[in-house]
Amino acid sequence: MAHDDTAFRLLAELTGLSGVSGQEEPLRTALRDHLASRVDRVRTDALGNLLGIKHGQPAGPRLLLAAHMDEIGLVVTQIEGGFLRFARVGGADLRVLPAQEVTVHTAQGDLPGVVASRPPHVLGPEERRRPFRQAQLFIDLGLEEAQVRERVQVGDFVSLRQETVRLGQAFATGKAVDNRASLVVLLRTLDHLQTMAHAWEVVALATVQEEITLGGAYTGTYSVRPHVGIALDVTFARQPGVADEEGVAWDRGPAIALGPNIHPRVRERLVETAQRHEIPYVEEVLPGHSGTDAWAIQVTRSGVPTGLLSLPIRNMHTPGETVCLRDMERTARLLAHFIAELEPDWTP
């Protein structure tokens, strides 16, 4: 099986599972099985983070690799005449929600639904020209009000429904590519390490609640106490309407971040590793808060030297997030070589 086939298969599996921020259990259960076959020990902490520990040399330094497993979604706020009003969890793009298929996760099981709105035929000319407001949208389950009230409760979470499919041979699109693509990179990195010796202990951390608080990265890093941390996430790929300074090229490898959230020696080591192994990469300038788990890792306890590798994707925070499968494999190769070549006494 080709490497990009393996990456796509994993991505399709993980994106097909729900894991709205604060409700990551379905994804965590499946991910735990994948991690258990690749590391020496797996555990879940009190907040719901999943940690896989792969031993290095005895008493060796500890490297943290963190990728968030939560996704954007919705939550039921009101039942109105058999329809559901909702709020957004994370930064779901309101512009693309109308007509989007969803799954309402209830105590009695999942219910399929669709985000509905008034048809354009009954709108006035001015209303047709305006973008939808959240108050104009609702979820239709196709059930009578009594059935809805019997099955659904205020506070039930809602995830988007969207199959992940290939675009051409090298790309894939679906929901929750942010950040399931980085979880695939994490697993593929561990695959490479099965045949590579490494002195450092590796802790693969799948964090919760990145989309809303970065809470999983704060608590996970606090318990791991790493000597170095690297966050894995996504960033903006160039596309029509995205200025060059707002995005990076894709199908050119991972974006290696630089800026105040990034330790310069960790970044330099990542760049040197990519160049030594002829792995393509692009640079991403982040002049402030990166908006990723890297921020939480960097400032936990007395501070952690931190790096950030990001996969360029298009259409972020929509059901059509699109990623280059080759970039995922390149990132995993870079990380594996970076880890295998870390000397026991290296310090940033």
Backbone hydrogen bonds, N-H to C=O, Kabsch-Sander energy under -0.5 kcal/mol:
donor,donor_aa,acceptor,acceptor_aa,energy
6,T,2,A,-2.1
7,A,3,H,-2.4
8,F,4,D,-2.4
9,R,5,D,-2.6
10,L,6,T,-2.2
11,L,7,A,-2.6
12,A,8,F,-3.1
13,E,9,R,-1.8
14,L,10,L,-2.6
15,T,11,L,-2.7
16,G,12,A,-1.0
17,L,14,L,-1.2
21,S,71,E,-1.7
23,Q,20,V,-3.4
27,L,18,S,-0.9
28,R,24,E,-2.7
29,T,25,E,-2.5
30,A,26,P,-1.3
31,L,27,L,-2.8
32,R,28,R,-2.3
33,D,29,T,-1.1
34,H,30,A,-1.5
35,L,31,L,-2.7
36,A,32,R,-2.6
37,S,33,D,-1.0
38,R,35,L,-2.3
39,V,35,L,-1.4
40,D,53,I,-2.0
41,R,53,I,-1.5
43,R,51,L,-2.4
45,D,49,N,-1.9
48,G,45,D,-0.8
50,L,206,A,-2.2
51,L,43,R,-3.2
52,G,204,A,-2.5
53,I,41,R,-3.3
54,K,52,G,-0.5
54,K,202,V,-3.1
55,H,53,I,-0.5
57,Q,199,A,-2.2
60,G,57,Q,-2.2
63,L,201,E,-3.3
64,L,228,V,-2.6
65,L,63,L,-0.5
65,L,203,V,-2.8
66,A,64,L,-0.5
66,A,230,I,-2.5
67,A,205,L,-2.4
68,H,232,L,-0.6
69,M,207,T,-3.3
70,D,207,T,-0.7
71,E,19,G,-1.9
73,G,89,V,-2.4
74,L,158,V,-2.6
75,V,87,A,-2.1
76,V,156,D,-2.8
77,T,85,R,-2.4
78,Q,85,R,-1.2
80,E,78,Q,-0.6
80,E,83,F,-3.3
81,G,79,I,-0.5
83,F,80,E,-1.8
84,L,139,I,-2.1
85,R,78,Q,-3.0
87,A,75,V,-2.4
89,V,73,G,-2.9
90,G,88,R,-0.6
92,A,90,G,-0.8
93,D,317,H,-1.7
94,L,92,A,-0.7
96,V,93,D,-1.3
97,L,94,L,-0.9
99,A,115,V,-3.2
100,Q,97,L,-2.5
102,V,113,G,-2.5
103,T,159,S,-2.9
104,V,111,L,-3.2
105,H,103,T,-0.6
105,H,157,F,-2.9
106,T,104,V,-0.8
106,T,109,G,-1.3
109,G,106,T,-1.4
111,L,104,V,-2.3
113,G,102,V,-2.4
114,V,140,D,-1.7
115,V,100,Q,-2.5
116,A,114,V,-0.6
116,A,138,F,-3.7
122,V,119,P,-1.6
123,L,120,P,-1.3
128,R,124,G,-1.9
129,R,125,P,-1.0
129,R,126,E,-0.6
130,R,126,E,-0.9
130,R,127,E,-0.6
136,Q,133,R,-1.9
137,L,134,Q,-1.8
138,F,116,A,-1.9
139,I,84,L,-2.7
140,D,114,V,-2.9
140,D,138,F,-0.5
141,L,139,I,-0.6
148,V,144,E,-2.4
149,R,145,E,-2.7
150,E,146,A,-1.5
151,R,147,Q,-1.5
152,V,148,V,-3.4
155,G,76,V,-2.1
156,D,153,Q,-2.0
157,F,105,H,-0.6
158,V,74,L,-2.8
159,S,103,T,-2.3
161,R,101,E,-2.6
162,Q,160,L,-0.6
165,V,163,E,-0.5
165,V,173,T,-2.3
167,L,171,F,-2.6
168,G,166,R,-0.5
171,F,167,L,-1.2
172,A,323,V,-2.2
173,T,165,V,-2.7
174,G,321,E,-2.1
175,K,162,Q,-0.6
179,N,177,V,-0.9
180,R,176,A,-2.0
181,A,177,V,-2.4
182,S,179,N,-0.7
183,L,179,N,-1.3
184,V,180,R,-2.0
185,V,181,A,-1.8
186,L,182,S,-2.3
187,L,183,L,-2.3
188,R,184,V,-2.9
189,T,185,V,-2.4
190,L,186,L,-1.9
191,D,187,L,-1.8
192,H,188,R,-2.1
193,L,189,T,-1.9
194,Q,190,L,-0.6
194,Q,191,D,-1.1
195,T,192,H,-1.4
196,M,193,L,-1.3
199,A,342,L,-0.5
201,E,61,P,-2.9
202,V,54,K,-2.8
203,V,63,L,-2.9
203,V,201,E,-0.5
204,A,52,G,-3.1
204,A,202,V,-0.6
205,L,65,L,-3.4
205,L,203,V,-0.7
206,A,50,L,-3.0
206,A,204,A,-0.6
207,T,67,A,-1.4
207,T,205,L,-0.8
212,I,209,Q,-0.8
213,T,209,Q,-2.6
214,L,209,Q,-1.7
215,G,209,Q,-0.8
216,G,208,V,-1.5
218,Y,214,L,-1.8
219,T,215,G,-2.3
220,G,216,G,-2.7
221,T,217,A,-2.2
222,Y,218,Y,-1.9
223,S,219,T,-1.8
224,V,220,G,-2.0
225,R,221,T,-2.4
227,H,62,R,-2.5
228,V,62,R,-1.4
229,G,305,P,-2.6
230,I,64,L,-2.9
231,A,307,G,-2.5
232,L,66,A,-3.2
233,D,309,L,-2.1
235,T,311,L,-2.3
237,A,235,T,-0.5
237,A,313,I,-2.7
238,R,248,V,-2.0
242,V,239,Q,-2.6
243,A,241,G,-0.6
246,E,243,A,-1.7
247,G,243,A,-0.9
247,G,244,D,-0.6
248,V,236,F,-2.3
252,R,253,G,-0.5
255,A,310,S,-3.1
256,I,254,P,-0.6
256,I,282,V,-3.0
257,A,255,A,-0.7
257,A,308,L,-2.2
258,L,284,E,-2.2
262,I,259,G,-1.9
263,H,306,T,-3.0
267,R,263,H,-2.3
268,E,264,P,-2.5
269,R,265,R,-2.0
270,L,266,V,-2.0
271,V,267,R,-2.5
272,E,268,E,-2.7
273,T,269,R,-2.2
274,A,270,L,-2.3
275,Q,271,V,-2.5
276,R,272,E,-2.5
277,H,273,T,-1.8
278,E,275,Q,-1.0
279,I,274,A,-2.9
282,V,254,P,-2.4
284,E,256,I,-1.9
286,L,258,L,-3.0
286,L,284,E,-0.6
295,W,292,T,-1.6
296,A,292,T,-0.7
297,I,293,D,-2.6
298,Q,294,A,-2.3
299,V,295,W,-1.3
300,T,297,I,-1.1
303,G,300,T,-2.6
304,V,298,Q,-1.6
307,G,229,G,-2.3
309,L,231,A,-2.4
310,S,255,A,-2.3
311,L,233,D,-2.4
313,I,235,T,-2.7
314,R,322,T,-2.1
318,T,315,N,-0.9
321,E,174,G,-1.3
321,E,318,T,-0.8
322,T,314,R,-2.0
323,V,172,A,-2.5
324,C,312,P,-0.6
325,L,170,A,-2.7
325,L,323,V,-0.6
326,R,170,A,-0.7
328,M,324,C,-1.3
329,E,325,L,-1.9
330,R,326,R,-2.6
331,T,327,D,-2.2
332,A,328,M,-1.9
333,R,329,E,-2.3
334,L,330,R,-2.4
335,L,331,T,-2.4
336,A,332,A,-2.4
337,H,333,R,-2.3
338,F,334,L,-2.5
339,I,335,L,-2.5
340,A,336,A,-2.5
341,E,337,H,-1.7
342,L,339,I,-1.2
346,W,343,E,-1.9
